[in-house]
């Protein structure tokens, strides 16, 4: 007797898709781990390669970090368009697989070129940002679910910013940090940054397996018929059994299709029938305005993530070890020699705590603020005040030693309040500005490319400014550069007008 094949349980279209969003969140961990695990040791890794002088290490560390984003920017729209044709799930899993391979390659890097190649390959194969945003948009169809749903992926990003830097900081150079467990004859002494990359790669492998077996395809034309709503129209020509063709092209009620009465593009119209409308353009003023806001935010946010560990690990100038806030007022804001002189392990712990702060902002503060203030008003508020974040950090040089860690966490709390709230707001605004679901993948791909391009430019520019400022005893120069960019974003945000969400548009 043949065994009955288990079929998926149909989803209630009005219910919040908790399980699928949770699975998507696990897969989403790929990028923040890959992007942030290298932050604590990028500066030390570049110095190990003996590229340029020590003052130039910040610039080359920026190049190493931005290689991932460079290729991601070039390929973002391609992966988004490909997901419109072959489905979201295969593109998503390929991105995770490419990221895993790139991390192993970076771990075995013996020179700057191999490390750059590893980072570039990871970005080349990773189109996850745009694809995941598209999948969230397809899973969530009710506007009242949007603030909760769109806060999940930034929440996962915050989890990744805990896991990634913590792994990178605690397990970098284990032969020096844990000599009893990793003797000088082990492979980890020859490749001191292999262990954190292997740990992250193993976590990515778990997410790939979970995604492959449990994550459902969200593309409307590629879902199994059993997953369609219960009121889906069935005609006398609908197959009773789920053949492979039926699985690829589910039966739908043509009377409810927005293209009902049209014919495919490229075919000659039959008399009395109207030609199919062309796909809506994605280069509209509302879309470009939101994407520009996303690009500016991504740039100055990335400069913060890149500069923070360098500023923390840079040697502390002897003249500033006993300085106070009063001394800062006497010398002026441009007298800021060196960094805070913290250890690599201490930086890893601080960045992990930053992730915990981000989780609190995402899980507790954002839903309440978005509901009470409103999406567009909250967007304007956090964008306009964002420059304050970068102006605060250089003042840490003049905080008394006993108050240093509370001051650090205060700065991180201010930063995460603004940045963690702003990102999901931008995602909601992008979805609302999209003219139709047929181009949602392309729009999110374009947004992912713009964001990746800014992540590519930000680290080397910020690193160059830090190197220049270091030579002139003004490491705050790089932070003031981020202030300028954030001010530009504060002005530009007023060009973003919130479009009223259309029923069923996305």
N, C-alpha and C positions, 0 to 999 in steps of 0.2 A: 504494500500500500504506500503510495507516495505521500511524503510529508508535506503538510501545508506550509507555504512560504510566508514568513512573518512580514507583514506590511506595516509601514509607518502609520502612526496614529495621526489623523487629520488635526491640524491646529485650528483653534478658534481664532478667527481674524480679529476679534475684539479683545482678546486676552493679550497680556504683556508676554512677549516671547522670552521668558526667563532662561530656559534651558539652552536655547540656541545662542542667545547673547552671552551666556556664561562660557559656552564652548568657543565662541568667537573671541572672547576675552583671553582665553588661555592661548589661543594661536597668536593673538595680538602681542603677546609678550616678546615675540621675536625681535622686533625693531628696537624698543627701548633698551633691552639687554645688550643687543649688538652695538647700539650707538653709545651707551653710557658706561659699559664695563671697561672701556679703554681710557676713560677720562682720568682716573686716578694715576695711571702709570704711563700715559702717552708722553709726558714731558721726560720722564726717566728713560723710557724706551728710546726716544730720539737721542738723548745724550749718550746712551749706550752705543748707538751707531756712529757716534763721533762725526756728525754732520754740522759743519760750521762751528761757530763758537758757542759757549754756553748762553750768551745773550741771545743768540739766534734760535735757541731750542724751542722757544714758545711759538715762533713762526712755523717751524717745520712740524711741530706737533699739531698745529692747526691744519697744515696740509694733509697730514696723515688722517686726521678726523674727517676732513671735508671730502676726501676721496670717495667715501661711501655716498655722501650726498650728491656729489657731482654726477655719478652714473645714475643715481636714483632720479635726479632731475631730468636727465636726458631720456629716461625710459618710462617715466611716470604716465604720460599720456598713452604710450604704446600698450602698457599693461592694462590700463583702464579700458582702452578700446578693445583689446583682446578679450577681456573678461565679458564685454558685451556680446562677443561672438561665440566663445567656447564655454562660458560660465565663470562664476566667481571662484568656486572652490579649487579647481586645478591651478589657477593663477596664484591663489593664496598659498597653497601648499608648496608650489615651486619657489615662491619667495622665501618661505621658511627654510627650505632645503638649501637654497643658495646662501642664505645668511649663515647657516650652520657650517657649510664648507668654507666660507670666507674666514670664520673665526678660527678654525683649525689651521688654515694657512697663515694667518697672522701670528698664531702661537708658535709656529715653526720658523718664523721669519728670522733670517740671519743678517739681513741688511734692510735699508729703508725701502728698496725697490720691491722686495718680496712683500713687505708689510703693506706698501701702497697698492700692489696688485691684489692682495687679499681683500683689502677694504673696497677697492673698486669693483671686484667681482661680486661682493655682497650687495652693493648698491645696484649693479647691473641687473641682477636677478630678483630684486626686491621691489615689487609694486604694491606692497601690502597696505600702505596708508590709504590710497585712493580706493582700492578694492574693498577694504574693510568698511570705510565710510559708506560705500555703495550698498554693502550688505546690510548695514544697520538701517539705512534708508528704506530698503526693501522689506526688512523684517518688521519695522515699526510704521504702521499706516495710520495710526490715530494721533492727531496733534497733541493731545493731552499726555501722551506717553513720551513725547520727544525730549523734554528736559531730563527725565530719568534715564532714558536710553542713551542719549548723547553724552551723559556724564560718565557712562560706564567705561568707554574706551580711554578717555583721559585718566580715569581712575586706574585702569590697567597700566597706562603709561607711568603713573606715579609708582605703582608696584614695581615696574621695571626699573625705575630710577632708584628704587631701594635695592633691588636684587643686583642689578648690574654693577654700580659703583662699589657695593659692599663686597661682591666677589672679586672685582678688579683690585680693590685696595687690600683686602685681607689675604688673598692668595697669590698676589704678585711676588715674584722672587722668593719662593718658599724655601729654597736652600739656605737663604740668609735669615728668613723669619722663623722657620721651623726646622733647624738643622738636624734635630733628632729624627724627624719623620722623613726628611728629604736630604740625604747625605750629598756631599759635594760630588760624588761619583754618579749620581742619578741624572737622567735626561733633563730634569727640571733645573739643574744647575747650568746646563748648557743652553737651555731655552727657558729663561727665568719667567717668561710671561705666557708659557704654554698652559699651565694649570688652570688659571681663570678662564681661558678660552675653551678648554676641554669641558669644564663644568658647565659653562653656558651652552656649549654645543649639545651636551647631554640633555639639558632642559629643553632645548629646541626640538630634539628628537622625540621627546615625550609629547610635545605639543603637536608635532606632525602626525604622530600615530593617532592621537585623540581626534584631530581634525579629519583625518582620512576616514576613520571608521564611524564617527558620530556626527560630524558637522553636515548639515543639509545644504544643498544648493539653493540659492535664493533667487537666481535669475528666473523671471516669470515664465519664459519660454522653455525652461529646462527642468522644471519641477515635475516629479511624478504626479499623475492624475489623482492619486489617492490623497495627496497633500493639498489639493485645491479645496476651496470652501464647499460646504455641503450643498449650496444652491447652484453649483456650476451646471450649466445647461448641457444635457446629453441628448443627442439626436439618434435617429435610427442607424446612422452610419458610425456611431461611436463604438469602437471595439470593446467587447465584454471582457477580454483578457488584456492585461498590460503587456503588449508587445513592445519590442525595443523601440519601434517608431512612436508608439503612444507615450513611452517614457520620455522621449526626446521632445515631443510636441503634444502637450496635453490638450484635451478637448476643452474648448471654451465656448461661451455663449456669444456667437457672432453679433447678436443684437445688442450686446453690451460693449462691444469693441468700438473704440473711438474711430477706427478705420473701417467700420462696417459700411459697405456700399462703395468701397474704393478697390483699386487693383494695385498690385505691386508696381514699384517704379521700374521703368524699363520695358513694360508690357504695353501693347496697344490697347487703349480703352475700347470697350464694347459700347455701342450706341446706347445712350441713356445712363451710362455709368461715369462717375467723376474720377479723374486721376488721383492717385495717392498723394497726399500732401508731402512736401519735402520735410526732412527732419529739422526741428528747430535749431537755430544757431546757438552756440554756447558763448559767443563773444558779444554778449550784451552788456550794457552799462552796469546794471545791478550785479551781475556775476563778476565782472572785472573789478568793480569797486570792493566787493567782499574779498576776492582773492588777493587784491593788493594789500588790504588790511592784514590778511593772513600772512602774506610774504613779509611785511614789515615786522609783525610780531615775531615770526619765526626767526628773523635775522637777529633782533636784539635779545631774544630769549636764548638763542644758541650762543651768542657771545658770553652771556652770563654762565652757561654750563661749561664753556670752554675755559674762561678766565678764572673761575672760582678755584678749581684745584691748583692751578699754577700760582695764583695769588696766595693761597694757603701754604703751599710747599716752598715757595721762594724764600731764600734766607732773609731773616729779619735784620735790618740795619741796626748797628749797635747804638746809634744816636737816638733811635726811636723806642728802645726797649723800655725806657722809663717815662715815656712821654704821656701826656694827659690831653684831654680835650682842650684845656686852656692853651697848651703848647700849639695845638693845631690852629687855634684862632690867631696866635702870634705869627706863625710861619706862613699861614695861608694854605688854601686847599691844593695848591700845586706843588707843595713840598711833601712828597709821599714816597720816600725811598724804600725799596725792597718789598717783601711780603710779610707773612705772619710766622714763617719758620716752623710749620707743623710737620709731623711725620706723615708718611704715605698711609700708614694704617689709621692714624687719627683722621685724615681726610676721608678715607673710606667710611669710617663710622659717621662722620658729620654728614656726608652725602646720603647715607642710609637714613639718618634722622630727618634729613630734608624730605626724603620720600614719605616718611610717616606723616610729616606736617602736610605734605601734598595730599595724602590720602584723607586726612581729616577735612581739608578744604573741599575736596571733591565729593566726599560722601555726606558731609553734614552741611557745609556752608553753601555750596553751589545750588542744590535743589531749593533750599529755603529762599536764597537771594533771587534766583531766577523766577520763582513763583510770586514773590512779593513785589519785586521791583519791575520785572518784565525783561524780556530778552534784549530788546534794543536799548532801553535805558541803562541796563546794567552793562551792556557792551560799551556804551559811550563813557560811562563812569570809570570802569577799570582801564580803558585805553588812555583816557586823558591823564590819569594819575600814575600811569606806569613809569614815567621817567624818574619818579622818586626812588624806585628800586635801585637803580644803578648809581644814584648820587649818594646813597647811604654806605655802600660797601667800602670805599676808601677810608672812611672814618674809623674803621676797625683798627687801623694802624695806631691810633692815638687813644684807644681804650685801655685803661689799666689792666694789667695781666689777670688780676682776680676776677674781672668782669668780662673777660674776652669771650668765653663760651656763651654766656647769656646774651651778649651783644650779637654774636654770630647767629644764634638761633632766632633772635628778634629780626635780624635782616632777612633770614630765610623765611620766616613767617610772613613778613610783608611781601616778599617776592612771590611766594606761592599763593597768597591771597589774590594777587592780581593775575598772575599767569595761569593758574589752574582754573580760575573762573572764565578767563577770556577764551581759551581754546574751544571748549564745547559750545560757547555762544557763537563763535565763528562757524562751526560745523552746522549749527541750526540755520544760520543765516544763509549759508551756501545752499543748503537743501531747499530753502524757501525761494531762493532766487533762480533755481533751476527750472526751465520752462516745461520740462516733461520727463517722465521716467525713462524714455528711450535714450536720453543723452546723460542720464545721471552718472553712469560710469565714466564718460568722457569729462564731465565737469569735475568730478572728484579726482580724476587723473590729472587734469590741468592744475587743480589746486595742490595736488601732491607734488607735481613737478615744480611749481612756483615755490612751495615751501622747501623742497629739497635743494633748489638752486640757491636759496638764501642760506640754508644750512651749510652749503658748500662754500659760499663766499665769507660767511661770518667768522669761522675760526682763523683762517690765515690773516684776515684784516685785523681782527682783534689781537691776534698774536703779534703781528707786526707793530701795532700801536703799543703793546705792552713792552716789546723789545726796545722800541725807541724811548718810551718813558722810563724804562729801567736804566738806560744810559744817562739820562738827565735827572735821575732821582725823582721821577714823577710817574710811578706805576699807575697812578689814578688816571693817566691820560686815556688808557683803553676804556676805562669805565665811563669817562666823560664822553667818549665817542659813542657809546651805547645810549647815553642820555640824549644826545643829539638825534639819533635815529628814532628813539622812542617819542621825542617831541614831534618829529615829522609824522609819526603814526597817530599822535594825538590830534593833529590838525586834519589828517586825511580821513579819520574815522567819521567825520561829519558828512562825508559824501556817500556813506552807506545808508541807504534807505531800506527799511524793512518792508518786504513784499508780503502782502496778506496770503497766507497759505491757501492753496487751491485744493479742493477735495479731490483726492486721487491723483494729483499731479505727480507726486513722487511716492 
